[in-house]
Amino acid sequence: MARFRLSGVCLGVLIAVSAQATASAQISPAPGMFSVSGPVVFSQVGNPTMTCTADMDITVFAGGMTGAVTNFSFSPGHLLCGAFVPVGLPWTVNRITPATTGRFEILNFAIVGLGSRCDKGRLIVVWDNYPPATGYVTTDGSMPGHVPTISYPNAVCKVEGTVTQVSGAPVNVD
């Protein structure tokens, strides 16, 4: 009987530790808001590859597993960066699990400009918690590109670069 009680206690401790580990896999502080900015290389079908400064405001909802990009802009760098504007804000933010590294995704990323469009894209952000907190941003290869007057059947838009947290309480992605 003592063996059964000990096993029950061990099982209870294992469940509690597992639940705590699951609960800590989040973006924090939550709820919260922060801003990031930094150079990204942007390429879109029919337009030149450009290095632009990407600025984003991100809201993290209670629980730390979801949030939203509430503001986005591209600014020079390249002369044409400011010609691209966001579509469909807010974009969804989800914590990617299981938590092997600090990663979150931005869904429904969409921008238009210069007669073309990138839409319904997914950005992956690999977050480094160490000050200054930074995020390596990249597309997952599935963002379609559209130019209404030209047919590009396999066209994709790409975003890649590193953004740095510029405002808000220090963000951790566990």
N, CA, C and O of each residue as an XYZ file, in Angstrom:
696
protein
N       0.816     -1.195      0.000
C       0.000      0.000      0.000
C       0.864      1.265      0.000
O       0.511      2.266     -0.622
N       1.997      1.207      0.704
C       2.885      2.361      0.751
C       3.435      2.664     -0.645
O       3.575      3.830     -1.015
N       3.742      1.641     -1.408
C       4.240      1.833     -2.763
C       3.207      2.560     -3.616
O       3.570      3.445     -4.390
N       1.908      2.203     -3.491
C       0.846      2.853     -4.246
C       0.741      4.321     -3.867
O       0.580      5.162     -4.751
N       0.827      4.658     -2.586
C       0.732      6.063     -2.145
C       1.918      6.869     -2.689
O       1.747      8.001     -3.141
N       3.095      6.293     -2.643
C       4.268      6.984     -3.161
C       4.133      7.221     -4.656
O       4.470      8.300     -5.144
N       3.643      6.226     -5.392
C       3.429      6.391     -6.826
C       2.407      7.472     -7.090
O       2.573      8.260     -8.022
N       1.357      7.530     -6.296
C       0.331      8.563     -6.456
C       0.889      9.948     -6.206
O       0.547     10.895     -6.914
N       1.759     10.078     -5.188
C       2.389     11.366     -4.892
C       3.306     11.757     -6.048
O       3.286     12.906     -6.491
N       4.103     10.819     -6.537
C       5.010     11.104     -7.664
C       4.219     11.532     -8.904
O       4.615     12.465     -9.603
N       3.111     10.854     -9.173
C       2.277     11.208    -10.315
C       1.725     12.614    -10.157
O       1.693     13.382    -11.119
N       1.289     12.958     -8.946
C       0.758     14.305     -8.694
C       1.809     15.376     -8.908
O       1.527     16.420     -9.495
N       3.030     15.119     -8.430
C       4.129     16.076     -8.626
C       4.445     16.207    -10.116
O       4.640     17.321    -10.602
N       4.499     15.103    -10.842
C       4.768     15.124    -12.278
C       3.713     15.935    -13.028
O       4.060     16.717    -13.913
N       2.458     15.770    -12.700
C       1.382     16.532    -13.339
C       1.523     18.010    -13.033
O       1.351     18.843    -13.923
N       1.833     18.352    -11.787
C       1.975     19.762    -11.400
C       3.146     20.412    -12.131
O       3.023     21.535    -12.619
N       4.292     19.709    -12.211
C       5.457     20.249    -12.910
C       5.158     20.404    -14.394
O       5.528     21.414    -14.993
N       4.499     19.430    -14.991
C       4.142     19.490    -16.399
C       3.211     20.660    -16.671
O       3.401     21.372    -17.657
N       2.226     20.875    -15.839
C       1.288     21.987    -16.018
C       2.006     23.316    -15.897
O       1.708     24.249    -16.642
N       2.960     23.419    -14.957
C       3.700     24.656    -14.794
C       4.562     24.923    -16.022
O       4.637     26.064    -16.478
N       5.207     23.908    -16.564
C       6.028     24.083    -17.760
C       5.185     24.523    -18.937
O       5.607     25.384    -19.710
N       3.992     23.946    -19.091
C       3.091     24.341    -20.168
C       2.637     25.778    -19.992
O       2.582     26.536    -20.961
N       2.312     26.159    -18.767
C       1.817     27.511    -18.506
C       2.899     28.554    -18.759
O       2.574     29.687    -19.113
N       4.188     28.206    -18.587
C       5.239     29.195    -18.750
C       5.601     29.426    -20.212
O       6.327     30.376    -20.506
N       5.129     28.605    -21.133
C       5.412     28.766    -22.555
C       4.519     29.865    -23.109
O       3.448     29.595    -23.652
N       4.972     31.113    -22.965
C       4.121     32.233    -23.344
C       4.959     33.448    -23.704
O       6.179     33.467    -23.540
N       4.262     34.458    -24.200
C       4.858     35.769    -24.421
C       4.498     36.586    -23.187
O       3.325     36.678    -22.825
N       5.486     37.174    -22.546
C       5.193     37.952    -21.345
C       5.925     39.285    -21.400
O       6.958     39.386    -22.061
N       5.411     40.320    -20.717
C       4.252     40.282    -19.832
C       2.943     40.208    -20.615
O       2.820     40.725    -21.726
N       1.982     39.549    -19.995
C       0.659     39.405    -20.601
C      -0.393     39.727    -19.550
O      -0.339     39.178    -18.450
N      -1.325     40.577    -19.847
C      -1.419     41.357    -21.083
C      -0.341     42.437    -21.122
O       0.199     42.838    -20.091
N      -0.046     42.889    -22.323
C       0.965     43.920    -22.487
C       1.037     44.414    -23.915
O       0.384     43.883    -24.813
N       1.846     45.443    -24.104
C       2.057     46.028    -25.428
C       3.541     46.323    -25.579
O       4.205     46.712    -24.618
N       4.058     46.137    -26.791
C       5.434     46.509    -27.068
C       5.568     46.868    -28.542
O       4.712     46.532    -29.360
N       6.655     47.554    -28.862
C       6.946     47.945    -30.245
C       8.319     47.432    -30.629
O       9.227     47.348    -29.802
N       8.452     47.090    -31.913
C       9.731     46.656    -32.465
C      10.020     47.460    -33.724
O       9.112     47.972    -34.379
N      11.302     47.559    -34.046
C      11.725     48.272    -35.250
C      13.058     47.696    -35.698
O      13.893     47.311    -34.878
N      13.245     47.644    -37.017
C      14.541     47.194    -37.511
C      14.541     46.951    -38.997
O      13.492     46.930    -39.639
N      15.741     46.765    -39.544
C      15.885     46.574    -40.982
C      15.463     45.172    -41.413
O      15.851     44.177    -40.802
N      14.673     45.114    -42.463
C      14.283     43.843    -43.073
C      14.465     43.957    -44.583
O      14.303     45.029    -45.166
N      14.801     42.846    -45.193
C      14.866     42.781    -46.653
C      13.499     42.313    -47.126
O      12.988     41.289    -46.674
N      12.921     43.071    -48.032
C      11.580     42.797    -48.521
C      11.652     42.604    -50.027
O      12.183     43.455    -50.741
N      11.122     41.493    -50.508
C      11.040     41.295    -51.953
C       9.620     40.886    -52.297
O       8.986     40.079    -51.617
N       9.158     41.474    -53.374
C       7.788     41.255    -53.816
C       7.813     41.148    -55.330
O       8.538     41.882    -56.001
N       7.028     40.242    -55.856
C       6.987     40.011    -57.285
C       6.775     41.326    -58.043
O       5.906     42.122    -57.685
N       7.563     41.544    -59.076
C       7.402     42.718    -59.924
C       8.059     43.970    -59.409
O       8.020     44.996    -60.089
N       8.677     43.932    -58.210
C       9.325     45.108    -57.636
C      10.741     44.748    -57.208
O      11.052     43.574    -57.008
N      11.605     45.759    -57.065
C      12.986     45.458    -56.667
C      13.044     44.954    -55.225
O      12.163     45.256    -54.420
N      14.094     44.179    -54.903
C      14.355     43.801    -53.520
C      14.821     45.047    -52.782
O      15.686     45.779    -53.263
N      14.237     45.282    -51.606
C      14.505     46.510    -50.870
C      14.856     46.193    -49.426
O      14.349     45.226    -48.857
N      15.720     47.002    -48.834
C      15.924     46.968    -47.392
C      15.136     48.125    -46.812
O      15.377     49.286    -47.140
N      14.185     47.790    -45.939
C      13.296     48.776    -45.335
C      13.365     48.652    -43.815
O      13.784     47.623    -43.284
N      12.954     49.696    -43.132
C      12.782     49.619    -41.683
C      11.345     49.215    -41.423
O      10.412     49.895    -41.851
N      11.168     48.100    -40.717
C       9.828     47.648    -40.340
C       9.556     48.099    -38.909
O      10.381     47.891    -38.019
N       8.406     48.713    -38.694
C       7.964     49.136    -37.363
C       6.645     48.448    -37.069
O       5.722     48.501    -37.882
N       6.544     47.792    -35.895
C       5.315     47.087    -35.511
C       4.974     47.370    -34.065
O       5.854     47.420    -33.205
N       3.682     47.557    -33.801
C       3.152     47.608    -32.443
C       2.405     46.306    -32.214
O       1.552     45.918    -33.013
N       2.734     45.631    -31.114
C       2.155     44.315    -30.821
C       1.485     44.350    -29.456
O       2.072     44.806    -28.475
N       0.250     43.862    -29.404
C      -0.487     43.707    -28.153
C      -0.506     42.227    -27.808
O      -0.832     41.391    -28.651
N      -0.155     41.903    -26.568
C      -0.200     40.524    -26.080
C      -1.430     40.416    -25.176
O      -1.601     41.208    -24.249
N      -2.277     39.435    -25.454
C      -3.502     39.247    -24.680
C      -3.224     38.452    -23.408
O      -2.193     37.789    -23.297
N      -4.151     38.522    -22.448
C      -4.042     37.787    -21.190
C      -3.768     36.317    -21.490
O      -4.356     35.748    -22.409
N      -2.897     35.718    -20.731
C      -2.523     34.324    -20.942
C      -1.233     34.178    -21.731
O      -0.542     33.169    -21.596
N      -0.891     35.178    -22.562
C       0.382     35.201    -23.262
C       0.521     34.282    -24.460
O       1.618     34.148    -25.003
N      -0.560     33.644    -24.888
C      -0.469     32.731    -26.030
C      -0.907     33.379    -27.339
O      -0.581     32.873    -28.413
N      -1.635     34.480    -27.270
C      -2.134     35.148    -28.468
C      -1.994     36.654    -28.325
O      -1.746     37.175    -27.237
N      -2.156     37.334    -29.436
C      -2.092     38.785    -29.442
C      -2.410     39.302    -30.827
O      -3.017     38.604    -31.639
N      -1.992     40.542    -31.096
C      -2.281     41.155    -32.386
C      -1.233     42.203    -32.732
O      -0.757     42.932    -31.862
N      -0.878     42.269    -34.023
C      -0.115     43.403    -34.541
C      -1.143     44.471    -34.851
O      -1.995     44.281    -35.719
N      -1.074     45.590    -34.151
C      -2.085     46.647    -34.294
C      -1.628     47.791    -35.185
O      -2.444     48.606    -35.617
N      -0.325     47.860    -35.465
C       0.189     48.914    -36.328
C       1.437     48.373    -37.025
O       2.238     47.664    -36.416
N       1.595     48.710    -38.301
C       2.748     48.266    -39.072
C       3.078     49.325    -40.105
O       2.186     49.939    -40.689
N       4.385     49.536    -40.329
C       4.801     50.406    -41.432
C       6.187     50.004    -41.909
O       6.997     49.471    -41.149
N       6.441     50.272    -43.189
C       7.766     50.190    -43.780
C       8.210     51.618    -44.010
O       7.427     52.435    -44.496
N       9.434     51.933    -43.676
C       9.964     53.254    -43.975
C      11.352     53.099    -44.579
O      11.972     52.042    -44.454
N      11.844     54.149    -45.235
C      13.150     54.024    -45.880
C      14.217     53.703    -44.845
O      14.087     54.128    -43.697
N      15.231     52.997    -45.190
C      15.860     52.348    -46.273
C      15.641     52.829    -47.701
O      15.865     53.991    -48.040
N      15.205     51.909    -48.500
C      15.016     52.087    -49.928
C      13.961     53.162    -50.175
O      13.008     53.300    -49.408
N      14.142     53.909    -51.240
C      13.241     54.998    -51.607
C      11.779     54.549    -51.706
O      10.883     55.329    -51.384
N      11.518     53.308    -52.146
C      10.147     52.849    -52.370
C       9.481     52.211    -51.147
O       8.304     51.856    -51.208
N      10.209     52.061    -50.046
C       9.648     51.366    -48.876
C       8.345     51.986    -48.382
O       7.410     51.263    -48.039
N       8.275     53.281    -48.343
C       7.085     53.972    -47.843
C       5.866     53.813    -48.731
O       4.761     54.168    -48.319
N       6.033     53.288    -49.939
C       4.903     53.112    -50.859
C       4.060     51.891    -50.508
O       2.973     51.722    -51.059
N       4.538     51.035    -49.601
C       3.802     49.827    -49.222
C       3.065     50.051    -47.912
O       3.642     50.536    -46.938
N       1.791     49.696    -47.894
C       0.962     49.923    -46.710
C       0.325     48.606    -46.252
O       0.075     47.716    -47.066
N       0.064     48.488    -44.946
C      -0.534     47.255    -44.432
C      -2.009     47.146    -44.805
O      -2.693     48.153    -44.988
N      -2.486     45.910    -44.914
C      -3.895     45.625    -45.203
C      -4.393     44.641    -44.145
O      -3.688     43.702    -43.777
N      -5.601     44.865    -43.668
C      -6.251     43.897    -42.795
C      -5.785     43.863    -41.360
O      -5.947     42.850    -40.680
N      -5.197     44.974    -40.878
C      -4.842     45.018    -39.463
C      -6.113     44.947    -38.618
O      -7.149     45.449    -39.054
N      -6.077     44.358    -37.453
C      -4.923     43.749    -36.799
C      -4.623     42.367    -37.356
O      -5.519     41.649    -37.800
N      -3.321     42.002    -37.324
C      -2.895     40.664    -37.708
C      -2.763     39.816    -36.455
O      -2.402     40.325    -35.394
N      -3.048     38.547    -36.567
C      -3.036     37.637    -35.424
C      -1.612     37.254    -35.033
O      -0.772     36.979    -35.889
N      -1.356     37.241    -33.720
C      -0.085     36.764    -33.166
C      -0.390     35.518    -32.341
O      -1.285     35.537    -31.496
N       0.350     34.431    -32.583
C       0.209     33.193    -31.806
C       1.569     32.735    -31.326
O       2.546     32.777    -32.074
N       1.632     32.302    -30.090
C       2.837     31.666    -29.554
C       2.940     30.297    -30.212
O       1.971     29.538    -30.203
N       4.099     29.966    -30.785
C       4.295     28.662    -31.415
C       4.686     27.662    -30.333
O       5.625     27.890    -29.571
N       3.965     26.570    -30.277
C       4.282     25.526    -29.306
C       4.481     24.207    -30.051
O       3.923     24.063    -31.139
N       5.221     23.259    -29.551
C       5.829     23.258    -28.224
C       6.979     24.247    -28.153
O       7.587     24.607    -29.161
N       7.250     24.667    -26.952
C       8.226     25.735    -26.732
C       9.643     25.183    -26.695
O      10.186     24.939    -25.617
N      10.244     24.984    -27.859
C      11.634     24.564    -27.896
C      12.538     25.781    -27.953
O      13.626     25.775    -27.377
N      12.107     26.806    -28.630
C      12.802     28.092    -28.642
C      11.734     29.161    -28.574
O      10.561     28.879    -28.820
N      12.114     30.377    -28.246
C      11.145     31.465    -28.138
C      10.667     31.904    -29.506
O      11.313     32.727    -30.156
N       9.530     31.358    -29.957
C       9.022     31.700    -31.283
C       7.547     32.043    -31.227
O       6.779     31.462    -30.460
N       7.169     33.010    -32.068
C       5.755     33.277    -32.295
C       5.548     33.550    -33.770
O       6.499     33.816    -34.505
N       4.294     33.482    -34.198
C       3.970     33.705    -35.604
C       3.025     34.890    -35.725
O       2.247     35.189    -34.819
N       3.114     35.549    -36.864
C       2.189     36.623    -37.227
C       1.442     36.128    -38.450
O       2.041     35.882    -39.497
N       0.125     35.982    -38.313
C      -0.704     35.443    -39.392
C      -1.436     36.550    -40.127
O      -1.727     37.601    -39.556
N      -1.733     36.307    -41.396
C      -2.488     37.214    -42.271
C      -1.731     38.488    -42.614
O      -2.345     39.505    -42.935
N      -0.394     38.442    -42.548
C       0.437     39.566    -42.958
C       0.089     39.918    -44.393
O       0.134     39.059    -45.274
N      -0.258     41.179    -44.633
C      -0.621     41.610    -45.990
C      -0.224     43.069    -46.190
O      -0.489     43.922    -45.343
N       0.414     43.337    -47.323
C       0.754     44.711    -47.686
C       0.509     44.902    -49.181
O       0.592     43.962    -49.971
N       0.204     46.147    -49.543
C       0.007     46.499    -50.948
C       0.841     47.729    -51.274
O       1.148     48.543    -50.402
N       1.201     47.846    -52.556
C       1.912     49.021    -53.009
C       2.473     48.818    -54.399
O       2.784     47.695    -54.798
N       2.600     49.902    -55.130
C       3.182     49.907    -56.469
C       2.519     48.893    -57.389
O       3.187     48.241    -58.192
N       1.201     48.763    -57.267
C       0.444     47.899    -58.160
C       0.540     46.424    -57.857
O       0.120     45.605    -58.675
N       1.084     46.054    -56.701
C       1.188     44.636    -56.356
C       0.774     44.423    -54.901
O       0.530     45.373    -54.157
N       0.704     43.151    -54.521
C       0.170     42.821    -53.208
C       0.830     41.545    -52.676
O       1.077     40.607    -53.434
N       1.112     41.517    -51.382
C       1.501     40.308    -50.657
C       0.400     40.073    -49.638
O       0.077     40.968    -48.857
N      -0.183     38.874    -49.636
C      -1.279     38.710    -48.688
C      -1.396     37.314    -48.119
O      -0.880     36.331    -48.653
N      -2.108     37.283    -46.997
C      -2.393     36.045    -46.265
C      -1.111     35.297    -45.933
O      -1.053     34.069    -45.992
N      -0.073     36.073    -45.578
C       1.210     35.473    -45.285
C       1.395     35.148    -43.816
O       0.653     35.612    -42.950
N       2.409     34.336    -43.566
C       2.771     33.949    -42.199
C       4.218     34.356    -41.973
O       5.116     33.928    -42.698
N       4.436     35.183    -40.966
C       5.786     35.529    -40.552
C       6.130     34.725    -39.301
O       5.291     34.571    -38.413
N       7.339     34.221    -39.228
C       7.846     33.533    -38.049
C       8.825     34.490    -37.367
O       9.696     35.066    -38.020
N       8.678     34.655    -36.055
C       9.583     35.508    -35.285
C      10.293     34.630    -34.260
O       9.655     34.028    -33.396
N      11.621     34.561    -34.365
C      12.435     33.845    -33.382
C      12.991     34.909    -32.443
O      13.818     35.731    -32.836
N      12.524     34.881    -31.199
C      12.787     35.954    -30.239
C      13.976     35.617    -29.350
O      14.092     34.498    -28.851
N      14.852     36.589    -29.156
C      15.978     36.471    -28.230
C      15.691     37.402    -27.057
O      15.659     38.622    -27.223
N      15.484     36.831    -25.874
C      15.088     37.607    -24.697
C      16.173     38.520    -24.152
O      15.868     39.455    -23.412
N      17.440     38.274    -24.498
C      18.526     39.000    -23.865
C      18.566     40.434    -24.353
O      18.425     40.690    -25.549
N      18.763     41.398    -23.411
C      18.767     42.821    -23.783
C      19.894     43.133    -24.752
O      21.005     42.634    -24.570
N      19.649     43.934    -25.769
C      18.297     44.354    -26.162
C      17.562     43.188    -26.819
O      18.134     42.466    -27.636
N      16.315     43.012    -26.464
C      15.507     41.926    -27.014
C      15.340     42.128    -28.519
O      15.021     43.224    -28.982
N      15.561     41.056    -29.268
C      15.462     41.126    -30.720
C      14.650     39.950    -31.240
O      14.506     38.924    -30.575
N      14.128     40.124    -32.434
C      13.409     39.050    -33.096
C      13.869     38.923    -34.533
O      13.883     39.900    -35.282
N      14.249     37.701    -34.915
C      14.581     37.421    -36.310
C      13.277     37.074    -37.015
O      12.600     36.118    -36.637
N      12.925     37.841    -38.030
C      11.647     37.722    -38.730
C      11.888     37.131    -40.112
O      12.788     37.564    -40.832
N      11.079     36.137    -40.480
C      11.179     35.569    -41.818
C       9.817     35.026    -42.252
O       8.986     34.670    -41.417
N       9.601     34.967    -43.550
C       8.392     34.333    -44.068
C       8.599     32.834    -44.069
O       9.733     32.355    -44.046
N       7.507     32.097    -44.096
C       7.631     30.636    -44.124
C       7.589     30.093    -45.546
O       7.467     28.882    -45.733
N       7.688     30.956    -46.550
C       7.727     30.519    -47.939
C       6.377     30.361    -48.601
O       6.298     29.929    -49.751
N       5.312     30.703    -47.894
C       3.982     30.463    -48.453
C       3.200     31.741    -48.756
O       2.001     31.672    -49.026
N       3.845     32.890    -48.718
C       3.119     34.136    -48.929
C       2.963     34.430    -50.415
O       3.951     34.713    -51.093
N       1.734     34.367    -50.936
C       1.544     34.612    -52.365
C       1.739     36.080    -52.724
O       1.398     36.980    -51.957
N       2.295     36.292    -53.908
C       2.436     37.632    -54.444
C       1.547     37.801    -55.663
O       1.357     36.857    -56.430
N       1.000     38.996    -55.846
C       0.080     39.242    -56.954
C       0.411     40.565    -57.630
O       0.590     41.587    -56.967
N       0.490     40.534    -58.935
C       0.551     41.735    -59.755
C      -0.573     41.582    -60.760
O      -0.509     40.698    -61.614
N      -1.617     42.425    -60.683
C      -2.811     42.198    -61.496
C      -2.569     42.082    -62.994
O      -3.283     41.337    -63.665
N      -1.588     42.792    -63.539
C      -1.409     42.803    -64.989
C      -0.435     41.751    -65.496
O      -0.283     41.587    -66.707
N       0.235     41.026    -64.582
C       1.240     40.045    -64.981
C       0.935     38.736    -64.257
O       0.558     38.747    -63.085
N       1.095     37.630    -64.938
C       0.866     36.341    -64.307
C       2.165     35.782    -63.738
O       3.118     35.533    -64.476
N       2.198     35.588    -62.420
C       3.321     34.960    -61.732
C       2.769     33.771    -60.952
O       2.461     33.915    -59.769
N       2.634     32.607    -61.572
C       1.947     31.499    -60.909
C       2.643     30.987    -59.656
O       1.971     30.468    -58.763
N       3.954     31.111    -59.556
C       4.670     30.610    -58.381
C       5.312     31.744    -57.591
O       6.297     31.530    -56.884
N       4.768     32.932    -57.706
C       5.360     34.094    -57.060
C       5.136     34.048    -55.554
O       4.074     33.644    -55.083
N       6.142     34.462    -54.819
C       6.016     34.603    -53.374
C       6.645     35.928    -52.955
O       7.524     36.468    -53.627
N       6.172     36.420    -51.844
C       6.764     37.600    -51.226
C       7.637     37.126    -50.076
O       7.334     36.119    -49.435
N       8.710     37.840    -49.816
C       9.623     37.448    -48.750
C       9.952     38.637    -47.874
O      10.125     39.759    -48.350
N      10.035     38.366    -46.583
C      10.465     39.341    -45.592
C      11.490     38.633    -44.724
O      11.254     37.515    -44.268
N      12.625     39.278    -44.494
C      13.646     38.667    -43.642
C      14.509     39.746    -43.022
O      15.002     40.630    -43.722
N      14.697     39.679    -41.705
C      15.548     40.638    -41.017
C      15.409     40.530    -39.516
O      14.782     39.605    -38.999
N      15.997     41.481    -38.826
C      15.981     41.475    -37.364
C      15.399     42.779    -36.847
O      15.818     43.870    -37.233
N      14.418     42.634    -35.959
C      13.815     43.802    -35.315
C      14.218     43.804    -33.842
O      14.470     42.754    -33.251
N      14.273     44.993    -33.266
C      14.657     45.178    -31.868
C      13.500     45.817    -31.117
O      12.833     46.711    -31.639
N      13.260     45.361    -29.892
C      12.221     45.984    -29.074
C      12.625     47.406    -28.743
O      13.723     47.646    -28.241
N      11.725     48.362    -29.028
C      12.021     49.774    -28.806
C      11.132     50.410    -27.753
O      11.423     51.520    -27.306
N      10.048     49.742    -27.335
C       9.221     50.299    -26.266
C       8.444     49.172    -25.581
O       8.305     48.067    -26.107
N       7.949     49.496    -24.397
C       7.192     48.537    -23.599
C       8.077     47.852    -22.585
O       9.303     47.944    -22.642
N       7.429     47.152    -21.639
C       8.180     46.373    -20.647
C       8.982     45.298    -21.364
O       8.549     44.810    -22.408
N      10.152     44.913    -20.827
C      10.954     43.876    -21.497
C      10.127     42.619    -21.779
O       9.464     42.075    -20.896
N      10.188     42.179    -23.038
C       9.386     41.049    -23.493
C      10.221     39.780    -23.425
O      11.388     39.764    -23.816
N       9.601     38.712    -22.920
C      10.197     37.375    -22.907
C       9.279     36.447    -23.647
O       8.062     36.481    -23.463
N       9.861     35.611    -24.490
C       9.096     34.554    -25.159
C       9.711     33.248    -24.690
O      10.810     32.876    -25.100
N       8.988     32.566    -23.831
C       9.498     31.330    -23.227
C       8.920     30.120    -23.916
O       9.234     28.989    -23.544
